[in-house]
Amino acid sequence: MAGLPLAACVLAFHLCLLLSPSSALRRLSEAESSLVRHGVGIRPAYHFLPAKNWQNDPNGPMYHKGVYHLFYQYNPLGAMWGTGNLSWGHSVSHDLVNWVALHTVLDPTTPFDANGCWSGSATVLPSGFPALLYTGIDTHKVQVQNIAFPKNPADPFLREWVKPNYNPVIPHPPDVPGDSFRDPSTAWIGSDSMWRIVVAAKVGGPMGIASTLVYRSKEFRRWKRNASPLYMSRAAIMVECPDLFPVAGPDTEEGRLDYASIAANGAARHVLKLSVMNTTQDYYAVGRYDDTADTFTPQVDVERDIDDCRNWRRIDYGHVYASKSFFDAGKNRRVLWAWANDSDSQADDIARGWSGIQTVPRKVWLDGDGKQLRQWPIEEIETLRRKQVIGLLGAQVNAGGMNEIIGAGAQADVEAVFEIPSLEEAESFDPNWLLDPQKLCAEKGASARGGVGPFGLLVMASSDLHEYTSVFFRVFKYNQKPKVLMCTDLTRSTTRANVYKPSYGGFVDMDIEEHKRSISLRTLIDHSVVESFGGGGRTCITARVYPKHVEKSDSHMYVFNNGTGVVMVSKLEAWRLATATINAVPGGS
């Protein structure tokens, strides 16, 4: 620990104590450890997941007094969502990469949460005192909003929490069905010095309007509903996990963009993220938040319908849901987590004893065009980089060509930049394709010869190429300009049965001619996770893959080009990544 600040040394010492046999770390029996070891070939090595059992939504990520906290939906009774009632799991970290598991902080033990402690958020009050707001499923199976505080605020790891007996702080409203009122957001203070939160609801009965209701409070205990919702969408039916946050614009200091200053930043634009139940996707819009009326107005592209949030941009065009951001005051950045559930069978979940992972934490900021977010793995992920694989700088990939990146394996970080010498062969773009890029990726997959593309990476590939996952771009010509499609194709990802193997896709909103006809791709490979960032993080696609070959052999990686023209690789750097310490199972399991 030489050279570390004193606070960091103290934190590291405390983390070591937590890992000692006498700590509060959840410990597994030998039988439970055997379940965790089952399927080790697909268990991620640096993505967050508990040692065992089910997890889903990230709840209340928080940076507090030098410690990162991640609370998450957790089932302590098994690897399935429906077995028992949900609790809040809790882990702590000093770097957002390596994590120590603590005991659950919220369990269904009271009348106001007897049937489950569901999703919510964390807020650090001006006094430095943290609070958790969460949805409880009460004894009548009605959703209400509750609050909890740390039992010992001096504990740097906030291991125990107390639920006051005056809960629920927000009872179920009469114009909302009992099962459609949940997921309170992180709170912020308005210009009138009152606290605000938003709660997802279906207003007006079973066929009501998907709404994000605003509640205000002077003292963080008694909450009153605002006359107007923050936003509503008739078409979406029900939304979940609302997240409103400011983003840096050209004239805004990024370091001030925390929730406490959300109203003060008149120069800032805001993002509203909503998770939509009937599509199980996360959508967002950049817009304007009116601090007086407590309403949000999306400022979206002409072709997008502001009244239907399902037409907004996506946080991720792959396999994620229930994303949640927090402001990291330690590094003046906004960081986003998201849940990626497993997509093989429930029998597989039970056999291996765990289900569900979180994406790597991502730094989030507003793109220069003012319309879209950029996302990128936090810089701490690079501390896992170990052996650098020989790159292919300046390599030319001919039509139908494929070059192996030797030694990358199933636990890797790859950054590539592709240059397109000519766009003359780009295919014409049908405007109807704008409606469904995922369908377009399915129709024009990696094996379908194109004009400019498909070109990109084949990852998690078996030696005989019977299994591989392709991450690629295809460039079209639309209104005399290039239109870039990004895809992750899972149709050849495994020879196993009963596995979900779609093609994912999204458009990359950038003019590659302004970038010297080049486009970047970064892909993180972690056994059963392929997480990709196209165009500098303008488009993200996360996929879960289950190749059979990893049980017996390592995986291969290739650069490929199945277009009719040449593609140049102006940059390609790849690293094998070390295994992070994530909620470690005693005995090295």
C-alpha positions as CSV (number, residue, x, y, z in Angstrom):
1,M,0.0,0.0,0.0
2,A,3.1,2.3,-0.3
3,G,2.2,5.6,-1.7
4,L,-1.6,5.3,-1.0
5,P,-3.3,8.1,0.8
6,L,-4.0,7.4,4.5
7,A,-7.8,7.1,3.9
8,A,-7.2,4.5,1.2
9,C,-4.9,2.5,3.4
10,V,-7.5,2.5,6.2
11,L,-10.2,1.4,3.7
12,A,-8.0,-1.4,2.4
13,F,-7.4,-2.6,6.0
14,H,-11.1,-2.6,6.7
15,L,-11.8,-4.6,3.5
16,C,-9.2,-7.2,4.6
17,L,-10.9,-7.5,7.9
18,L,-14.2,-8.1,6.1
19,L,-12.6,-11.0,4.3
20,S,-11.3,-12.6,7.5
21,P,-13.1,-15.8,8.8
22,S,-14.8,-13.7,11.6
23,S,-16.3,-11.2,9.3
24,A,-19.9,-10.7,8.2
25,L,-19.2,-12.1,4.7
26,R,-21.8,-14.6,3.7
27,R,-20.2,-18.0,3.8
28,L,-21.3,-21.1,1.9
29,S,-21.6,-24.7,3.0
30,E,-19.6,-27.3,1.0
31,A,-22.8,-28.3,-0.8
32,E,-23.6,-24.7,-1.8
33,S,-20.0,-24.2,-2.9
34,S,-20.4,-27.2,-5.2
35,L,-23.4,-25.6,-6.8
36,V,-21.4,-22.4,-7.4
37,R,-18.6,-24.4,-9.0
38,H,-21.0,-26.0,-11.5
39,G,-20.7,-24.3,-14.8
40,V,-17.5,-22.5,-13.9
41,G,-16.7,-22.2,-17.6
42,I,-19.4,-19.7,-18.1
43,R,-19.2,-17.9,-14.7
44,P,-18.0,-14.3,-15.3
45,A,-14.7,-13.4,-13.8
46,Y,-15.0,-9.6,-13.5
47,H,-18.7,-8.8,-13.9
48,F,-20.6,-8.3,-10.6
49,L,-22.6,-11.2,-9.3
50,P,-23.3,-12.7,-5.9
51,A,-21.4,-15.9,-4.8
52,K,-24.7,-17.8,-5.2
53,N,-28.5,-17.3,-5.8
54,W,-30.6,-14.9,-7.9
55,Q,-30.0,-11.2,-8.4
56,N,-31.7,-8.7,-10.6
57,D,-32.1,-4.9,-10.4
58,P,-29.2,-2.8,-9.1
59,N,-30.6,-0.7,-6.2
60,G,-29.1,2.3,-4.7
61,P,-25.5,2.4,-5.9
62,M,-23.8,4.9,-3.8
63,Y,-20.4,6.5,-3.1
64,H,-20.2,7.4,0.6
65,K,-17.2,8.4,2.7
66,G,-14.7,6.7,0.3
67,V,-16.6,3.5,-0.1
68,Y,-18.7,2.3,-3.1
69,H,-21.9,0.5,-2.1
70,L,-24.0,-1.6,-4.4
71,F,-27.4,-2.8,-3.2
72,Y,-29.2,-5.1,-5.4
73,Q,-32.3,-7.3,-5.7
74,Y,-31.4,-10.6,-4.2
75,N,-33.1,-13.9,-3.4
76,P,-31.2,-15.5,-0.5
77,L,-33.3,-18.7,-0.9
78,G,-32.2,-19.8,-4.4
79,A,-31.3,-19.1,-8.0
80,M,-34.8,-18.3,-9.1
81,W,-36.8,-15.1,-8.7
82,G,-40.1,-16.7,-7.6
83,T,-38.7,-18.8,-4.7
84,G,-39.4,-16.8,-1.6
85,N,-39.5,-13.0,-1.2
86,L,-36.8,-10.7,-2.4
87,S,-34.2,-8.9,-0.1
88,W,-31.6,-6.3,-0.8
89,G,-28.1,-7.7,-1.2
90,H,-25.2,-5.5,-0.3
91,S,-21.5,-5.4,-1.3
92,V,-18.8,-2.8,-0.9
93,S,-15.7,-1.8,-2.9
94,H,-12.9,0.7,-3.0
95,D,-12.6,0.6,-6.8
96,L,-15.9,-0.6,-8.4
97,V,-14.1,-3.7,-9.6
98,N,-13.3,-5.8,-6.6
99,W,-16.2,-6.4,-4.2
100,V,-16.8,-7.8,-0.7
101,A,-20.2,-9.2,0.1
102,L,-22.0,-8.3,3.3
103,H,-25.2,-9.5,4.8
104,T,-28.5,-8.4,3.3
105,V,-29.6,-5.0,4.5
106,L,-33.3,-5.2,3.8
107,D,-35.3,-8.4,4.4
108,P,-39.1,-8.9,4.3
109,T,-39.7,-8.8,8.0
110,T,-42.4,-6.2,8.7
111,P,-46.1,-5.8,7.6
112,F,-45.1,-3.0,5.1
113,D,-42.7,-5.3,3.2
114,A,-43.7,-8.8,4.3
115,N,-43.9,-10.1,0.7
116,G,-40.7,-8.6,-0.5
117,C,-38.3,-5.7,-0.4
118,W,-38.3,-4.5,-4.1
119,S,-36.3,-2.0,-6.0
120,G,-35.5,1.6,-4.9
121,S,-32.6,4.0,-4.5
122,A,-30.1,5.6,-2.1
123,T,-29.9,9.2,-1.3
124,V,-27.1,10.9,0.7
125,L,-28.8,13.8,2.7
126,P,-27.0,17.1,3.1
127,S,-25.9,16.1,6.6
128,G,-24.0,13.2,5.1
129,F,-26.6,10.8,6.4
130,P,-27.6,8.2,3.8
131,A,-31.2,6.9,3.3
132,L,-32.7,4.1,1.3
133,L,-36.1,4.4,-0.3
134,Y,-37.6,1.1,-1.5
135,T,-40.9,-0.5,-2.5
136,G,-42.3,-2.9,0.0
137,I,-44.9,-5.6,-0.9
138,D,-47.1,-5.5,2.2
139,T,-49.2,-8.2,3.9
140,H,-52.0,-7.6,1.4
141,K,-49.5,-7.8,-1.6
142,V,-50.0,-4.1,-2.2
143,Q,-46.9,-2.0,-3.2
144,V,-46.0,0.9,-0.9
145,Q,-42.9,3.1,-0.5
146,N,-40.7,2.7,2.6
147,I,-37.6,4.2,4.0
148,A,-34.6,2.9,6.0
149,F,-31.6,4.4,7.7
150,P,-28.2,3.0,8.8
151,K,-28.2,1.7,12.4
152,N,-24.7,3.0,12.9
153,P,-23.8,5.9,10.6
154,A,-20.2,5.8,11.8
155,D,-19.8,2.3,10.3
156,P,-17.9,2.9,7.0
157,F,-19.6,-0.1,5.5
158,L,-23.2,0.6,6.7
159,R,-23.8,-3.0,7.5
160,E,-27.0,-2.7,9.4
161,W,-30.1,-0.7,8.6
162,V,-33.3,0.2,10.5
163,K,-36.8,0.5,9.0
164,P,-38.8,3.1,11.1
165,N,-42.2,2.0,12.3
166,Y,-43.8,5.0,10.6
167,N,-43.4,3.2,7.3
168,P,-44.8,3.3,4.7
169,V,-43.9,6.9,4.0
170,I,-45.9,6.8,0.8
171,P,-49.0,4.6,0.9
172,H,-50.6,3.1,-2.1
173,P,-52.7,5.8,-4.0
174,P,-56.3,5.0,-4.8
175,D,-56.1,5.6,-8.6
176,V,-53.3,3.1,-9.1
177,P,-53.6,-0.8,-9.1
178,G,-52.0,-2.4,-6.0
179,D,-49.4,-4.1,-8.1
180,S,-48.3,-1.1,-10.2
181,F,-46.7,1.4,-7.9
182,R,-42.9,1.0,-7.4
183,D,-39.3,1.8,-7.7
184,P,-38.7,5.2,-6.0
185,S,-35.8,7.2,-7.5
186,T,-32.9,8.9,-5.8
187,A,-34.2,12.1,-4.3
188,W,-33.1,15.6,-5.2
189,I,-33.8,19.1,-3.9
190,G,-35.7,21.7,-5.9
191,S,-35.2,25.5,-6.0
192,D,-37.9,25.7,-3.3
193,S,-35.7,23.6,-1.0
194,M,-38.2,20.7,-1.0
195,W,-37.2,17.1,-1.7
196,R,-38.5,15.3,-4.8
197,I,-38.6,11.7,-5.9
198,V,-40.4,9.9,-8.7
199,V,-42.2,6.6,-8.5
200,A,-43.3,4.5,-11.4
201,A,-47.1,3.8,-11.6
202,K,-50.0,2.8,-13.8
203,V,-52.5,5.6,-13.3
204,G,-56.2,4.9,-13.9
205,G,-56.7,1.2,-13.4
206,P,-55.5,-2.0,-15.0
207,M,-55.4,-0.4,-18.5
208,G,-54.2,2.9,-17.2
209,I,-51.4,5.3,-18.3
210,A,-47.7,4.6,-17.6
211,S,-46.6,7.5,-15.4
212,T,-43.7,8.7,-13.3
213,L,-45.3,10.3,-10.3
214,V,-43.6,13.1,-8.5
215,Y,-43.7,13.3,-4.7
216,R,-42.4,16.2,-2.6
217,S,-41.3,16.5,1.0
218,K,-39.8,19.1,3.4
219,E,-38.3,16.7,5.8
220,F,-37.9,13.4,3.9
221,R,-40.7,11.7,5.8
222,R,-44.1,13.1,4.8
223,W,-44.5,13.1,1.0
224,K,-47.2,14.8,-1.1
225,R,-48.0,13.9,-4.7
226,N,-47.6,16.6,-7.4
227,A,-50.6,17.4,-9.5
228,S,-48.8,16.5,-12.7
229,P,-46.6,13.5,-13.4
230,L,-43.0,14.0,-14.4
231,Y,-43.8,12.2,-17.7
232,M,-46.5,9.8,-18.9
233,S,-46.8,7.5,-21.9
234,R,-50.1,6.0,-22.9
235,A,-48.6,3.4,-25.2
236,A,-46.1,1.9,-22.7
237,I,-48.7,0.5,-20.3
238,M,-46.3,0.2,-17.3
239,V,-42.8,1.6,-16.8
240,E,-40.3,0.7,-14.0
241,C,-37.1,2.0,-12.4
242,P,-37.3,5.7,-13.4
243,D,-34.0,7.6,-13.3
244,L,-33.8,11.3,-13.8
245,F,-30.3,12.9,-13.8
246,P,-28.5,16.0,-15.2
247,V,-25.9,15.7,-17.8
248,A,-23.0,18.0,-18.7
249,G,-23.6,20.3,-21.6
250,P,-21.1,22.6,-23.4
251,D,-21.3,25.2,-20.7
252,T,-21.8,23.0,-17.6
253,E,-19.1,21.8,-15.2
254,E,-19.5,18.1,-15.1
255,G,-18.3,17.8,-11.5
256,R,-21.4,19.7,-10.2
257,L,-23.9,17.4,-11.8
258,D,-25.0,15.5,-8.7
259,Y,-28.6,15.1,-7.5
260,A,-28.1,17.8,-4.8
261,S,-27.5,20.4,-7.5
262,I,-30.0,19.1,-10.1
263,A,-32.2,22.3,-9.9
264,A,-29.3,24.7,-9.7
265,N,-27.8,23.7,-13.0
266,G,-29.9,25.8,-15.3
267,A,-27.3,25.2,-18.1
268,A,-27.6,21.4,-17.7
269,R,-29.8,19.2,-19.7
270,H,-31.5,16.2,-18.1
271,V,-31.9,12.6,-19.0
272,L,-35.0,10.5,-18.1
273,K,-34.5,6.8,-18.3
274,L,-37.5,4.4,-18.1
275,S,-37.5,0.6,-18.1
276,V,-40.6,-0.6,-20.1
277,M,-42.1,-3.9,-18.9
278,N,-43.7,-5.1,-22.1
279,T,-40.4,-4.8,-24.0
280,T,-38.0,-5.5,-21.1
281,Q,-35.8,-2.7,-22.5
282,D,-34.4,0.5,-21.1
283,Y,-35.1,3.8,-23.0
284,Y,-33.9,7.3,-22.4
285,A,-34.4,10.8,-23.8
286,V,-32.4,14.0,-23.3
287,G,-34.7,16.9,-22.5
288,R,-35.6,19.7,-20.2
289,Y,-36.7,19.4,-16.6
290,D,-39.0,22.1,-15.3
291,D,-38.2,22.6,-11.6
292,T,-41.3,24.6,-10.9
293,A,-43.9,22.3,-12.5
294,D,-41.8,19.1,-11.9
295,T,-42.3,18.0,-15.5
296,F,-39.9,16.6,-18.1
297,T,-40.1,17.4,-21.8
298,P,-38.1,15.2,-24.1
299,Q,-36.2,16.8,-26.9
300,V,-35.9,14.0,-29.4
301,D,-35.3,13.6,-33.1
302,V,-38.0,14.5,-35.5
303,E,-38.6,10.9,-36.4
304,R,-39.1,9.9,-32.8
305,D,-42.5,10.1,-31.0
306,I,-42.0,12.0,-27.7
307,D,-45.3,10.6,-26.4
308,D,-44.2,7.0,-26.6
309,C,-41.0,6.3,-24.6
310,R,-40.5,3.0,-26.5
311,N,-39.4,5.2,-29.5
312,W,-36.7,6.8,-27.5
313,R,-33.0,5.8,-27.7
314,R,-32.0,2.7,-25.8
315,I,-29.5,2.5,-23.0
316,D,-28.3,-0.8,-24.5
317,Y,-29.5,-2.6,-27.6
318,G,-28.9,-6.0,-26.2
319,H,-29.7,-7.9,-23.1
320,V,-30.0,-5.5,-20.1
321,Y,-32.8,-4.0,-18.0
322,A,-33.5,-1.9,-14.9
323,S,-30.4,0.2,-15.2
324,K,-29.6,2.6,-12.4
325,S,-27.1,5.5,-12.3
326,F,-25.4,7.3,-9.4
327,F,-23.1,10.4,-9.1
328,D,-19.6,9.4,-8.1
329,A,-18.4,12.4,-6.1
330,G,-15.0,10.8,-5.7
331,K,-14.2,11.1,-9.4
332,N,-16.8,13.7,-10.6
333,R,-18.6,11.3,-12.9
334,R,-22.0,9.7,-13.4
335,V,-21.8,5.9,-13.3
336,L,-24.4,3.5,-14.6
337,W,-25.2,-0.1,-13.7
338,A,-27.6,-2.5,-15.4
339,W,-28.9,-6.0,-14.9
340,A,-28.3,-8.7,-17.5
341,N,-30.3,-11.8,-16.7
342,D,-29.2,-15.3,-17.7
343,S,-31.0,-16.6,-20.8
344,D,-30.4,-20.4,-20.8
345,S,-32.9,-22.6,-18.9
346,Q,-34.2,-22.3,-15.4
347,A,-32.8,-25.8,-14.9
348,D,-29.4,-24.5,-15.7
349,D,-29.8,-21.7,-13.2
350,I,-30.7,-24.1,-10.5
351,A,-27.9,-26.5,-11.3
352,R,-25.2,-23.9,-11.1
353,G,-26.8,-22.1,-8.1
354,W,-26.7,-18.6,-9.4
355,S,-28.5,-16.4,-12.0
356,G,-28.1,-12.8,-13.2
357,I,-25.1,-10.4,-13.5
358,Q,-24.5,-6.7,-13.7
359,T,-22.9,-5.0,-16.6
360,V,-19.5,-3.4,-15.9
361,P,-20.0,0.0,-14.4
362,R,-20.1,2.6,-17.2
363,K,-19.2,6.3,-17.2
364,V,-22.0,8.2,-18.8
365,W,-21.9,11.7,-20.4
366,L,-23.7,13.7,-23.0
367,D,-22.4,13.6,-26.6
368,G,-21.4,16.8,-28.3
369,D,-24.5,16.6,-30.5
370,G,-26.6,17.2,-27.4
371,K,-29.0,14.3,-28.4
372,Q,-27.5,11.1,-27.1
373,L,-25.5,9.6,-24.2
374,R,-22.0,8.2,-24.5
375,Q,-21.2,5.2,-22.3
376,W,-17.8,3.7,-21.6
377,P,-16.4,1.1,-19.1
378,I,-15.0,2.9,-16.1
379,E,-11.2,3.4,-16.2
380,E,-10.7,1.0,-13.3
381,I,-11.6,-2.0,-15.5
382,E,-8.2,-1.4,-17.2
383,T,-6.4,-2.3,-13.9
384,L,-7.4,-5.9,-14.8
385,R,-5.4,-5.8,-18.0
386,R,-2.5,-8.3,-17.8
387,K,-1.0,-10.0,-20.9
388,Q,-1.3,-7.8,-24.0
389,V,-2.0,-9.8,-27.1
390,I,0.0,-8.9,-30.3
391,G,-2.2,-6.5,-32.2
392,L,-2.9,-6.1,-35.9
393,L,-2.0,-2.5,-36.4
394,G,-2.3,-1.6,-40.1
395,A,-3.6,-4.9,-41.1
396,Q,-5.7,-5.2,-44.2
397,V,-8.7,-7.5,-44.1
398,N,-9.7,-8.5,-47.6
399,A,-13.2,-9.4,-48.7
400,G,-14.1,-12.7,-47.1
401,G,-11.0,-12.5,-44.9
402,M,-10.5,-13.5,-41.3
403,N,-7.4,-12.9,-39.1
404,E,-6.9,-14.5,-35.7
405,I,-6.1,-12.5,-32.6
406,I,-4.0,-15.2,-31.0
407,G,-4.2,-15.6,-27.2
408,A,-7.2,-13.3,-26.4
409,G,-9.3,-16.1,-24.9
410,A,-12.6,-15.9,-23.0
411,Q,-11.6,-13.2,-20.5
412,A,-10.4,-10.2,-22.6
413,D,-10.7,-6.5,-23.4
414,V,-10.4,-5.6,-27.1
415,E,-10.2,-2.1,-28.7
416,A,-10.2,-1.8,-32.5
417,V,-10.6,1.0,-35.0
418,F,-11.7,0.1,-38.5
419,E,-11.1,2.3,-41.5
420,I,-13.1,2.0,-44.7
421,P,-11.1,3.0,-47.8
422,S,-14.2,3.4,-50.0
423,L,-17.9,3.7,-49.4
424,E,-18.8,3.2,-53.1
425,E,-20.1,-0.3,-52.4
426,A,-22.4,0.7,-49.6
427,E,-25.9,-0.8,-50.0
428,S,-28.9,1.4,-50.3
429,F,-30.9,1.8,-47.1
430,D,-34.6,1.2,-46.9
431,P,-36.2,3.7,-44.5
432,N,-38.5,1.0,-43.2
433,W,-35.4,-0.5,-41.6
434,L,-35.3,2.4,-39.1
435,L,-38.2,0.8,-37.2
436,D,-36.4,-2.4,-36.2
437,P,-32.6,-2.6,-36.3
438,Q,-32.7,-5.9,-34.5
439,K,-34.7,-7.5,-37.3
440,L,-32.3,-6.0,-39.8
441,C,-29.4,-7.6,-38.0
442,A,-31.2,-10.9,-38.1
443,E,-31.8,-10.6,-41.8
444,K,-28.3,-9.4,-42.6
445,G,-26.1,-11.3,-40.2
446,A,-22.4,-11.9,-40.1
447,S,-22.6,-14.6,-42.8
448,A,-24.6,-12.5,-45.2
449,R,-22.2,-10.9,-47.7
450,G,-22.7,-7.2,-48.0
451,G,-21.2,-4.1,-49.7
452,V,-19.4,-2.3,-46.8
453,G,-19.5,-5.0,-44.1
454,P,-20.3,-6.9,-42.2
455,F,-16.9,-6.4,-40.6
456,G,-15.8,-6.7,-36.9
457,L,-15.0,-9.4,-34.4
458,L,-15.7,-13.1,-33.9
459,V,-15.4,-13.8,-30.2
460,M,-15.9,-16.8,-28.0
461,A,-15.2,-19.0,-31.0
462,S,-14.4,-22.7,-30.9
463,S,-11.4,-24.1,-32.7
464,D,-13.6,-25.6,-35.4
465,L,-15.8,-22.5,-35.6
466,H,-18.9,-24.4,-34.9
467,E,-19.5,-21.9,-32.2
468,Y,-18.8,-18.1,-32.2
469,T,-20.4,-14.8,-31.4
470,S,-20.0,-12.0,-34.0
471,V,-19.9,-8.3,-33.2
472,F,-19.9,-6.2,-36.4
473,F,-20.8,-3.2,-38.3
474,R,-22.5,-2.8,-41.7
475,V,-22.5,0.6,-43.5
476,F,-25.4,1.6,-45.8
477,K,-26.1,4.7,-47.9
478,Y,-29.1,6.7,-46.8
479,N,-29.9,10.2,-48.1
480,Q,-26.4,10.5,-49.6
481,K,-24.8,9.8,-46.2
482,P,-23.5,6.7,-44.6
483,K,-25.8,4.9,-42.1
484,V,-24.0,2.6,-39.7
485,L,-25.6,-0.5,-38.2
486,M,-24.1,-2.3,-35.3
487,C,-25.0,-5.9,-34.5
488,T,-24.2,-8.7,-32.1
489,D,-25.3,-12.0,-33.6
490,L,-25.8,-15.0,-31.3
491,T,-27.3,-17.4,-33.7
492,R,-24.0,-19.4,-33.8
493,S,-22.9,-18.7,-30.2
494,T,-23.6,-22.2,-28.9
495,T,-24.5,-25.7,-30.0
496,R,-26.5,-26.2,-26.8
497,A,-30.3,-26.5,-26.9
498,N,-32.7,-24.4,-24.9
499,V,-30.7,-21.2,-25.1
500,Y,-31.9,-17.8,-26.3
501,K,-29.8,-16.9,-29.4
502,P,-31.1,-13.7,-31.0
503,S,-29.4,-11.1,-33.1
504,Y,-29.2,-7.7,-31.4
505,G,-28.8,-4.5,-33.2
506,G,-28.8,-0.7,-33.1
507,F,-27.8,2.2,-35.3
508,V,-24.7,4.2,-34.5
509,D,-25.6,7.9,-34.7
510,M,-22.4,9.4,-36.1
511,D,-21.1,10.6,-39.4
512,I,-18.2,8.4,-40.1
513,E,-17.1,10.6,-43.0
514,E,-16.3,13.3,-40.4
515,H,-14.1,10.7,-38.6
516,K,-12.0,9.8,-41.7
517,R,-14.4,7.0,-42.6
518,S,-13.4,5.1,-39.4
519,I,-15.4,3.6,-36.5
520,S,-14.3,2.2,-33.2
521,L,-15.3,-0.9,-31.4
522,R,-14.5,-2.0,-27.8
523,T,-15.6,-5.4,-26.6
524,L,-15.3,-6.9,-23.2
525,I,-15.5,-10.7,-23.2
526,D,-16.1,-12.5,-19.9
527,H,-17.0,-16.1,-20.4
528,S,-20.8,-15.8,-20.7
529,V,-20.9,-12.0,-21.3
530,V,-20.0,-10.1,-24.4
531,E,-20.4,-6.3,-23.8
532,S,-19.6,-4.0,-26.8
533,F,-19.3,-0.3,-27.3
534,G,-19.5,1.1,-30.8
535,G,-18.6,4.5,-32.1
536,G,-16.9,5.6,-28.9
537,G,-19.8,4.4,-26.8
538,R,-22.7,5.9,-28.8
539,T,-24.2,2.4,-29.2
540,C,-23.9,-0.4,-26.6
541,I,-24.9,-4.0,-27.0
542,T,-24.6,-6.5,-24.1
543,A,-25.2,-10.2,-24.8
544,R,-25.2,-13.4,-22.7
545,V,-23.7,-16.4,-24.4
546,Y,-23.3,-20.1,-23.4
547,P,-20.8,-21.8,-25.7
548,K,-20.3,-25.5,-25.1
549,H,-16.6,-25.6,-26.0
550,V,-15.6,-23.6,-22.9
551,E,-16.1,-26.7,-20.7
552,K,-13.1,-28.3,-22.3
553,S,-11.0,-25.7,-24.2
554,D,-10.2,-22.0,-24.5
555,S,-11.9,-19.6,-26.9
556,H,-10.5,-18.0,-30.0
557,M,-11.0,-14.5,-31.5
558,Y,-10.8,-13.2,-35.0
559,V,-11.1,-10.0,-37.0
560,F,-13.3,-10.6,-40.1
561,N,-14.7,-8.9,-43.1
562,N,-17.5,-10.3,-45.2
563,G,-18.1,-7.3,-47.4
564,T,-17.0,-6.9,-51.0
565,G,-14.3,-4.3,-50.3
566,V,-11.2,-4.1,-48.2
567,V,-11.3,-2.9,-44.5
568,M,-8.2,-1.6,-42.7
569,V,-7.6,-2.1,-39.0
570,S,-5.9,1.1,-38.0
571,K,-5.8,0.0,-34.3
572,L,-6.2,-3.3,-32.6
573,E,-5.2,-3.8,-29.0
574,A,-6.3,-6.8,-26.9
575,W,-5.5,-7.8,-23.3
576,R,-6.2,-10.9,-21.3
577,L,-7.9,-9.7,-18.1
578,A,-7.2,-10.9,-14.6
579,T,-10.0,-12.2,-12.4
580,A,-11.5,-9.7,-10.1
581,T,-12.4,-10.5,-6.4
582,I,-16.2,-10.4,-6.5
583,N,-18.1,-11.6,-3.5
584,A,-15.5,-14.4,-3.1
585,V,-16.6,-17.8,-2.0
586,P,-14.3,-19.2,0.8
587,G,-11.9,-21.9,-0.3
588,G,-11.3,-20.4,-3.7
589,S,-14.5,-21.6,-5.2
